[in-house]
């Protein structure tokens, strides 16, 4: 019922009321959260939950993975300012993210430290990736691949566009995207583009 009411308020062009209802709905499960001396904010989007905590944390550590587009996507201006003003320490996952924050005027006072992401040297066994035979691709075919979530920020639409253009000059090439979920809206849109272009066999 709450979500339905939120949608109705948006349709009635009363977004302020809808946002207050959303905040109240999100605060409800947070009401049992006690007082914590340190809150670790992993990824920018998590910062949206900070104002919902019943007691403000004494210290905040922000672990930032996103570049400008991700920050813009996850954080409105007010939340972004609150996060970076409040954070005692900011950890970035790459030099590019550190440089992005510096360009935004955030890397000041020695609060920012870059700790590169890492991979376990002995990763657990994962499912065997599909072979060329599984995908119906000839052994000598040229293959262009991409991997990642099927999310608009990963640009599956651009991948389809590149495939379409490339096939004009290289009709024997194949294009493979590994990762993501079939029910993601961006995946459905990319698949529709592939079908509309008639390049499903590539």
Backbone as JSON, one array per atom type, in Angstrom:
{
  "sequence": "XXXXXXXXXXXXXXXXXXXXXXXXXXXXXXXXXXXXXXXXXXXXXXXXXXXXXXXXXXXXXXXXXXXXXXXXXXXXXXXXXXXXXXXXXXXXXXXXXXXXXXXXXXXXXXXXXXXXXXXXXXXXXXXXXXXXXXXXXXXXXXXXXXXXXXXXXXXXXXXXXXXXXXXXXXXXXXXXXXXXXXXXXXXXXXXXXXXXXXXXXX",
  "N": [[0.81, -1.22, 0.0], [1.97, 1.24, 0.7], [3.91, 1.71, -1.29], [2.22, 1.89, -3.5], [0.78, 4.21, -2.86], [2.89, 6.03, -2.98], [3.43, 6.03, -5.74], [1.01, 7.08, -6.69], [1.07, 9.66, -5.59], [3.25, 10.71, -6.99], [2.16, 10.72, -9.58], [0.17, 12.57, -9.2], [1.64, 14.78, -9.13], [2.93, 15.48, -6.77], [5.6, 15.3, -5.64], [7.13, 15.91, -3.39], [5.68, 15.05, -1.12], [5.63, 12.34, -1.74], [8.37, 11.69, -1.57], [8.82, 12.08, 1.16], [7.27, 10.05, 2.16], [8.61, 7.82, 1.12], [11.04, 8.1, 2.52], [10.11, 7.69, 5.12], [9.25, 5.04, 4.91], [11.69, 3.77, 4.48], [13.01, 4.38, 6.82], [11.74, 2.83, 8.69], [12.63, -0.01, 8.89], [15.13, 0.64, 9.89], [14.85, 1.46, 12.43], [15.57, -0.15, 14.55], [18.26, -0.14, 14.61], [21.14, 0.28, 16.47], [23.32, 2.55, 18.29], [26.31, 3.22, 16.68], [29.84, 3.36, 16.66], [31.35, 3.65, 14.33], [30.58, 3.93, 10.93], [30.65, 2.19, 7.94], [30.59, 3.04, 4.69], [29.96, 1.46, 1.88], [30.34, 1.83, -1.41], [28.86, 4.44, -3.3], [26.04, 4.66, -3.47], [25.06, 3.63, -1.07], [25.22, 5.7, 0.7], [22.83, 7.02, 0.72], [21.39, 5.94, 2.73], [22.39, 6.89, 5.11], [21.16, 9.29, 6.3], [18.91, 8.09, 7.34], [19.5, 6.66, 9.58], [18.82, 6.14, 13.03], [20.51, 7.3, 14.94], [23.13, 9.56, 14.48], [26.27, 8.47, 13.18], [29.44, 8.34, 14.94], [31.81, 8.34, 13.5], [32.6, 8.18, 10.0], [33.44, 6.08, 7.35], [34.07, 6.21, 4.0], [33.86, 4.23, 1.16], [34.67, 4.46, -1.99], [33.72, 3.56, -5.19], [32.86, 4.51, -7.57], [32.99, 6.49, -10.59], [32.44, 9.74, -12.11], [29.91, 9.47, -13.49], [28.68, 7.35, -12.1], [28.56, 8.45, -9.53], [26.87, 10.63, -9.98], [24.6, 9.23, -10.73], [23.89, 7.75, -8.45], [23.81, 9.56, -6.3], [22.15, 12.4, -5.2], [22.79, 15.93, -5.23], [22.73, 17.05, -2.6], [22.97, 14.79, -0.9], [25.45, 13.87, -1.69], [27.16, 15.96, -0.92], [26.74, 15.85, 1.86], [27.77, 13.29, 2.44], [30.55, 13.44, 1.68], [31.38, 15.61, 3.16], [30.98, 14.69, 5.71], [32.47, 12.34, 5.94], [35.17, 10.82, 7.58], [37.32, 9.42, 6.63], [38.2, 8.59, 3.3], [38.14, 6.04, 1.06], [39.39, 5.05, -2.01], [39.01, 3.02, -4.98], [40.66, 3.08, -7.12], [43.21, 4.89, -8.96], [42.0, 6.54, -10.79], [39.51, 7.11, -9.64], [40.34, 8.51, -7.38], [41.47, 10.75, -8.64], [39.18, 11.77, -9.79], [37.7, 12.57, -7.54], [39.46, 14.5, -6.58], [39.25, 16.39, -8.61], [36.74, 17.23, -8.07], [37.16, 18.65, -5.86], [37.37, 17.31, -3.45], [39.43, 15.73, -2.46], [41.06, 16.51, -0.05], [43.04, 17.57, 2.77], [44.26, 15.15, 3.38], [42.47, 13.04, 3.67], [41.84, 11.12, 1.81], [42.54, 7.91, 0.58], [43.98, 5.62, -1.65], [43.18, 2.36, -2.24], [43.77, -0.27, -4.03], [41.53, -2.43, -5.75], [41.38, -5.98, -5.33], [42.11, -9.4, -6.26], [41.43, -12.63, -5.18], [44.15, -14.79, -4.97], [43.78, -17.5, -5.28], [41.12, -18.23, -6.55], [37.72, -19.38, -6.01], [36.41, -22.28, -7.67], [34.66, -21.62, -10.59], [31.65, -21.69, -12.62], [32.13, -23.4, -15.72], [33.04, -21.45, -18.45], [31.13, -20.76, -21.45], [31.97, -22.57, -24.4], [33.36, -22.01, -27.73], [32.1, -23.84, -29.36], [29.78, -24.37, -27.86], [28.49, -21.95, -28.21], [28.09, -21.88, -30.88], [30.06, -20.84, -32.53], [32.5, -20.66, -35.02], [35.75, -22.22, -34.86], [37.84, -20.73, -35.96], [36.91, -18.16, -36.06], [36.78, -14.58, -35.65], [36.46, -13.09, -32.56], [34.75, -10.72, -30.61], [34.66, -9.61, -27.35], [32.88, -8.83, -24.28], [32.48, -8.15, -20.8], [30.49, -8.09, -17.88], [27.97, -6.54, -15.76], [24.66, -6.4, -17.06], [23.89, -3.53, -17.4], [22.8, -0.17, -17.83], [24.92, 1.59, -17.43], [27.11, 0.12, -18.18], [26.9, 0.03, -20.82], [25.55, -1.83, -22.78], [24.02, -1.28, -25.02], [25.72, 0.22, -26.61], [27.6, -1.72, -27.19], [26.1, -3.4, -28.85], [25.65, -1.62, -30.95], [28.28, -1.19, -31.87], [28.83, -3.78, -32.75], [26.98, -4.02, -34.85], [27.92, -2.06, -36.67], [30.51, -3.02, -37.13], [30.08, -5.47, -38.36], [29.42, -4.82, -40.93], [31.79, -4.46, -42.35], [33.2, -6.67, -41.55], [31.88, -9.38, -41.86], [32.07, -11.96, -40.82], [32.65, -11.87, -38.15], [32.1, -12.42, -34.61], [30.19, -11.62, -31.65], [30.3, -11.47, -28.19], [28.82, -11.26, -25.04], [29.53, -11.62, -21.72], [28.05, -12.28, -18.62], [25.77, -10.65, -16.31], [22.13, -10.42, -16.04], [19.33, -12.03, -17.49], [16.85, -10.85, -17.07], [17.26, -8.18, -16.66], [16.43, -4.81, -17.37], [18.1, -3.42, -19.22], [19.34, -5.54, -20.5], [17.19, -6.77, -21.78], [16.49, -4.71, -23.51], [18.83, -4.54, -25.08], [18.79, -7.05, -26.27], [16.47, -6.83, -27.79], [17.31, -4.86, -29.58], [19.28, -6.29, -30.95], [17.73, -8.28, -32.17], [16.08, -6.68, -33.77], [17.93, -5.63, -35.52], [18.66, -7.87, -36.84], [20.89, -9.5, -36.29], [21.23, -11.64, -34.66], [22.48, -14.12, -34.98], [25.09, -13.53, -34.77]],
  "CA": [[0.0, 0.0, 0.0], [2.82, 2.42, 0.76], [4.49, 1.93, -2.62], [1.13, 2.34, -4.37], [0.53, 5.61, -2.5], [4.01, 6.82, -3.51], [3.23, 6.19, -7.18], [-0.13, 7.99, -6.9], [1.52, 11.02, -5.28], [4.07, 11.17, -8.12], [1.27, 11.01, -10.71], [-0.56, 13.79, -8.86], [2.66, 15.83, -9.12], [3.23, 15.84, -5.38], [6.79, 14.49, -5.35], [7.63, 16.17, -2.03], [4.99, 14.12, -0.22], [6.08, 10.99, -2.07], [9.72, 11.5, -1.04], [8.72, 11.94, 2.62], [6.72, 8.71, 2.4], [9.71, 6.9, 0.85], [11.97, 8.2, 3.64], [9.49, 7.04, 6.29], [9.28, 3.58, 4.68], [13.07, 3.29, 4.63], [13.42, 4.51, 8.22], [11.07, 1.83, 9.53], [13.53, -1.12, 9.28], [16.35, 1.14, 10.53], [14.54, 1.95, 13.78], [16.19, -1.01, 15.56], [19.71, -0.01, 14.54], [21.63, 0.99, 17.64], [24.37, 3.54, 18.06], [27.56, 2.59, 16.25], [30.9, 4.38, 16.61], [31.85, 3.82, 12.97], [29.75, 3.39, 9.84], [31.42, 1.98, 6.71], [29.72, 3.24, 3.53], [30.58, 0.76, 0.76], [29.72, 2.31, -2.65], [28.2, 5.73, -3.11], [24.6, 4.53, -3.28], [24.76, 3.33, 0.32], [25.16, 6.95, 1.45], [21.44, 7.45, 0.83], [20.82, 5.4, 3.97], [22.94, 7.57, 6.28], [20.2, 10.15, 7.01], [17.83, 7.29, 7.9], [19.91, 6.05, 10.84], [18.24, 6.85, 14.17], [21.55, 8.08, 15.62], [24.25, 9.8, 13.56], [27.5, 7.8, 13.61], [30.53, 9.2, 15.38], [32.77, 8.43, 12.4], [32.16, 7.57, 8.74], [34.45, 5.71, 6.36], [33.42, 6.06, 2.7], [34.63, 3.42, 0.2], [34.08, 4.93, -3.24], [34.07, 2.77, -6.37], [32.27, 5.1, -8.76], [33.47, 7.72, -11.23], [31.45, 10.82, -12.14], [28.57, 9.01, -13.88], [28.13, 6.57, -11.0], [28.24, 9.35, -8.42], [25.67, 11.38, -10.38], [23.47, 8.3, -10.79], [23.51, 7.28, -7.12], [23.72, 10.59, -5.27], [21.77, 13.77, -5.51], [23.82, 16.86, -4.78], [22.71, 17.2, -1.14], [23.5, 13.57, -0.28], [26.88, 13.82, -2.0], [27.84, 16.92, -0.04], [26.69, 15.32, 3.22], [28.68, 12.15, 2.56], [31.95, 13.82, 1.62], [31.67, 16.51, 4.28], [30.92, 13.94, 6.96], [33.42, 11.22, 5.96], [36.48, 11.04, 8.21], [38.28, 8.82, 5.7], [37.62, 8.19, 2.02], [38.96, 5.04, 0.38], [39.02, 4.88, -3.41], [39.45, 1.73, -5.49], [41.6, 3.26, -8.24], [43.76, 6.24, -9.12], [41.03, 7.34, -11.54], [38.5, 7.6, -8.7], [41.01, 9.55, -6.58], [41.59, 11.93, -9.48], [37.82, 12.3, -9.95], [37.36, 13.28, -6.3], [40.3, 15.7, -6.52], [38.66, 17.35, -9.54], [35.52, 17.74, -7.42], [37.56, 19.4, -4.68], [37.11, 16.5, -2.26], [40.67, 15.11, -1.96], [41.8, 17.51, 0.7], [43.31, 17.25, 4.17], [44.78, 13.8, 3.58], [41.43, 12.07, 4.02], [41.63, 10.15, 0.74], [43.57, 6.89, 0.37], [43.65, 4.67, -2.71], [43.49, 0.95, -1.99], [43.31, -0.93, -5.25], [40.78, -3.67, -5.62], [42.26, -7.14, -5.51], [41.48, -10.68, -6.59], [42.0, -13.74, -4.43], [45.05, -15.53, -5.88], [43.22, -18.84, -5.5], [39.67, -18.04, -6.54], [36.95, -20.62, -6.03], [36.05, -22.75, -9.02], [33.42, -21.05, -11.08], [31.12, -22.49, -13.73], [32.94, -23.36, -16.94], [32.45, -20.54, -19.43], [30.74, -21.45, -22.68], [33.0, -22.7, -25.45], [32.91, -21.58, -29.06], [31.15, -24.86, -29.85], [28.51, -24.14, -27.16], [27.88, -20.74, -28.74], [27.93, -21.99, -32.33], [31.04, -19.96, -33.18], [33.6, -21.45, -35.62], [37.02, -22.15, -34.13], [38.74, -19.72, -36.53], [36.22, -16.88, -36.16], [37.25, -13.47, -34.82], [35.44, -12.85, -31.53], [34.85, -9.52, -29.78], [33.96, -9.93, -26.11], [32.75, -7.88, -23.19], [31.99, -8.82, -19.6], [30.0, -7.18, -16.85], [26.54, -6.5, -15.56], [23.87, -5.82, -18.16], [23.35, -2.31, -16.82], [23.01, 0.89, -18.82], [26.23, 2.22, -17.25], [28.1, -0.71, -18.85], [26.65, 0.32, -22.25], [25.28, -2.93, -23.71], [23.51, -0.72, -26.26], [26.89, 0.6, -27.41], [28.19, -2.98, -27.66], [25.29, -3.83, -30.0], [25.9, -0.66, -32.02], [29.61, -1.5, -32.42], [28.7, -5.03, -33.5], [26.26, -3.75, -36.11], [28.81, -1.35, -37.59], [31.66, -3.86, -37.48], [29.67, -6.56, -39.24], [29.35, -4.35, -42.32], [33.1, -4.69, -42.97], [33.71, -7.97, -41.1], [30.64, -10.16, -41.67], [32.3, -13.25, -40.15], [32.97, -11.67, -36.74], [31.08, -12.76, -33.61], [30.21, -10.73, -30.5], [29.84, -12.21, -27.02], [28.79, -10.54, -23.76], [29.43, -12.54, -20.59], [27.65, -11.66, -17.37], [24.47, -9.99, -16.26], [20.93, -11.24, -15.89], [18.42, -11.9, -18.64], [15.67, -10.04, -16.78], [17.62, -6.78, -16.49], [15.85, -4.01, -18.47], [19.1, -3.12, -20.25], [19.56, -6.77, -21.26], [16.03, -6.95, -22.67], [16.59, -3.69, -24.57], [19.92, -4.92, -25.99], [18.34, -8.2, -27.05], [15.52, -6.31, -28.78], [18.11, -4.19, -30.62], [19.93, -7.35, -31.74], [16.71, -8.9, -33.02], [15.63, -5.71, -34.76], [19.01, -5.48, -36.5], [18.81, -9.14, -37.55], [22.26, -10.0, -36.13], [21.21, -12.6, -33.55], [23.41, -15.25, -35.2], [26.46, -13.05, -34.57]],
  "C": [[0.85, 1.27, 0.0], [3.4, 2.73, -0.61], [3.43, 2.44, -3.59], [0.84, 3.82, -4.13], [1.63, 6.51, -3.05], [3.82, 7.07, -5.0], [2.1, 7.18, -7.47], [0.3, 9.43, -6.65], [2.4, 11.57, -6.39], [3.18, 11.54, -9.31], [0.46, 12.29, -10.47], [0.38, 15.0, -8.78], [2.85, 16.41, -7.71], [4.46, 15.07, -4.94], [7.34, 14.71, -3.94], [7.0, 15.23, -1.02], [5.46, 12.7, -0.47], [7.45, 10.72, -1.47], [9.7, 11.34, 0.48], [8.19, 10.55, 2.98], [7.8, 7.65, 2.18], [10.68, 6.9, 2.02], [11.41, 7.5, 4.88], [9.52, 5.53, 6.14], [10.68, 3.03, 4.9], [13.54, 3.39, 6.08], [12.88, 3.37, 9.08], [11.98, 0.65, 9.86], [14.78, -0.65, 10.0], [16.11, 1.52, 11.99], [15.23, 1.12, 14.86], [17.71, -0.91, 15.56], [20.18, 0.82, 15.73], [22.66, 2.05, 17.28], [25.68, 2.82, 17.76], [28.64, 3.66, 16.16], [31.4, 4.66, 15.2], [30.85, 3.21, 11.98], [30.6, 3.36, 8.58], [30.44, 2.03, 5.54], [30.41, 2.64, 2.32], [29.78, 1.05, -0.51], [28.88, 3.54, -2.36], [26.72, 5.59, -2.81], [24.2, 4.28, -1.84], [24.62, 4.6, 1.15], [23.73, 7.45, 1.6], [20.79, 6.96, 2.12], [21.32, 6.12, 5.21], [21.92, 8.45, 7.01], [19.07, 9.36, 7.7], [18.2, 6.63, 9.22], [19.34, 6.84, 12.01], [19.24, 7.72, 14.92], [22.68, 8.32, 14.65], [25.52, 9.12, 14.07], [28.57, 8.79, 14.04], [31.55, 9.4, 14.27], [32.21, 7.7, 11.18], [33.37, 7.31, 7.87], [33.71, 5.47, 5.05], [34.35, 5.31, 1.76], [34.0, 3.68, -1.17], [34.63, 4.15, -4.42], [33.76, 3.52, -7.66], [33.05, 6.32, -9.28], [32.29, 8.69, -11.33], [30.04, 10.32, -12.46], [27.92, 8.23, -12.75], [27.74, 7.44, -9.83], [26.97, 10.14, -8.74], [24.43, 10.49, -10.34], [22.97, 7.97, -9.39], [23.2, 8.39, -6.14], [23.2, 11.9, -5.82], [22.77, 14.7, -4.83], [23.88, 16.96, -3.25], [23.34, 16.0, -0.44], [25.0, 13.47, -0.51], [27.67, 14.74, -1.08], [27.88, 16.4, 1.39], [27.7, 14.19, 3.41], [30.13, 12.63, 2.64], [32.34, 14.83, 2.69], [31.79, 15.73, 5.59], [32.02, 12.89, 7.07], [34.75, 11.63, 6.6], [37.6, 10.52, 7.33], [37.53, 8.42, 4.45], [38.6, 7.24, 1.35], [38.47, 4.95, -1.06], [39.61, 3.55, -3.91], [40.45, 1.85, -6.64], [42.11, 4.7, -8.25], [42.76, 7.14, -9.85], [39.95, 7.9, -10.62], [39.09, 8.69, -7.82], [41.1, 10.85, -7.36], [40.22, 12.6, -9.69], [37.43, 13.12, -8.72], [38.18, 14.57, -6.18], [39.73, 16.79, -7.43], [37.39, 17.97, -8.97], [35.85, 18.53, -6.16], [37.41, 18.65, -3.39], [38.4, 15.96, -1.65], [41.51, 16.14, -1.23], [42.05, 17.01, 2.12], [43.79, 15.84, 4.41], [43.74, 12.76, 3.96], [41.31, 10.93, 3.03], [42.83, 9.21, 0.63], [43.1, 5.94, -0.71], [44.11, 3.28, -2.31], [42.9, 0.18, -3.16], [42.54, -2.2, -4.94], [41.69, -4.85, -5.91], [41.43, -8.39, -5.79], [42.19, -11.75, -5.78], [42.89, -14.55, -5.36], [44.58, -16.95, -6.15], [41.7, -18.75, -5.48], [38.93, -19.38, -6.53], [36.62, -21.01, -7.46], [34.71, -22.17, -9.41], [32.88, -21.93, -12.21], [32.01, -22.34, -14.96], [32.29, -22.43, -17.95], [32.09, -21.29, -20.71], [31.88, -21.47, -23.7], [32.45, -22.15, -26.76], [31.85, -22.56, -29.59], [29.78, -24.65, -29.2], [27.75, -22.96, -27.77], [27.67, -20.78, -30.25], [28.86, -21.08, -33.1], [32.16, -20.82, -33.76], [34.91, -21.21, -34.88], [37.94, -21.04, -34.66], [38.1, -18.34, -36.63], [36.85, -15.84, -35.23], [36.13, -13.13, -33.84], [35.75, -11.57, -30.75], [34.03, -9.79, -28.52], [33.88, -8.76, -25.15], [32.2, -8.65, -21.99], [31.54, -7.79, -18.59], [28.5, -7.3, -16.69], [25.86, -5.95, -16.8], [23.14, -4.61, -17.61], [23.65, -1.19, -17.79], [24.37, 1.55, -18.67], [27.34, 1.42, -17.91], [27.91, -0.67, -20.37], [26.46, -0.91, -23.13], [24.71, -2.43, -25.04], [24.64, -0.31, -27.19], [27.57, -0.64, -27.98], [27.43, -3.48, -28.89], [25.54, -2.92, -31.19], [27.25, -0.92, -32.69], [29.55, -2.78, -33.25], [28.05, -4.78, -34.86], [27.16, -3.06, -37.12], [29.95, -2.24, -38.05], [31.28, -4.95, -38.48], [29.53, -6.12, -40.7], [30.66, -4.63, -43.05], [33.67, -6.07, -42.64], [32.54, -8.9, -40.81], [30.83, -11.5, -40.96], [32.61, -13.1, -38.66], [31.78, -12.08, -35.85], [31.28, -11.88, -32.37], [29.57, -11.44, -29.3], [29.92, -11.32, -25.78], [28.61, -11.58, -22.66], [29.04, -11.78, -19.33], [26.29, -11.0, -17.46], [23.33, -10.97, -16.14], [19.99, -10.98, -17.05], [17.25, -10.98, -18.37], [16.0, -8.57, -16.52], [17.03, -5.98, -17.65], [16.84, -3.7, -19.58], [19.39, -4.34, -21.1], [18.41, -7.0, -22.24], [16.09, -5.95, -23.82], [17.67, -4.06, -25.57], [19.5, -6.09, -26.87], [17.35, -7.76, -28.13], [16.25, -5.61, -29.92], [18.77, -5.21, -31.54], [18.92, -7.97, -32.7], [16.24, -7.96, -34.11], [16.65, -5.52, -35.87], [19.25, -6.76, -37.29], [20.22, -9.72, -37.43], [22.34, -11.0, -34.97], [22.18, -13.76, -33.73], [24.85, -14.82, -35.02], [26.71, -12.6, -33.14]]
}
